[in-house]
Amino acid sequence: AAGAVVHVARVRALVAQRDARAGHGHQGAEAELAAVACVRALKVYDEVRRERTRWLVGATREAVDLFEWDRTGMTEDEYWERFSRVIPAHFHRIWDYDLEAMVADGLGKLGLSQDPQAN
């Protein structure tokens, strides 16, 4: 779950930063522009992260259940062999996640380039 927090922070920061930098033609005070950019960035963040975040809650509950397995009739080796098969099946979605693709998707939804110098 800690890795997911890092992913969340990176996606939020990059999308918000690029959106604020781009300006998107908003008029008015700089603070108002920043607020509009923040709202837009958070909406896009929600679009690209919601499904994965919901999945993570369920997967975490399942992982906790693994730690509480009834080991009756199992040796330690049997337990850890089963555990080591099940955990990767649950968490490959975190470990093998394409964070750059998520950032690109969020930036694309905002109409922003992936190149930080372009916005």
ZIBELTA-V552018 format. One record per helix or strand of 3 or more residues. SS is the DSSP state (@ for helix, = for strand). FROM is the first residue (numbers start at 1). TO is the last residue. If there is no record, write none. Layout:
# ZIBELTA-V552018
SS,FROM,TO / SS,FROM,TO
This chain:
# ZIBELTA-V552018
@,2,22 / @,30,67 / @,76,95 / @,99,109
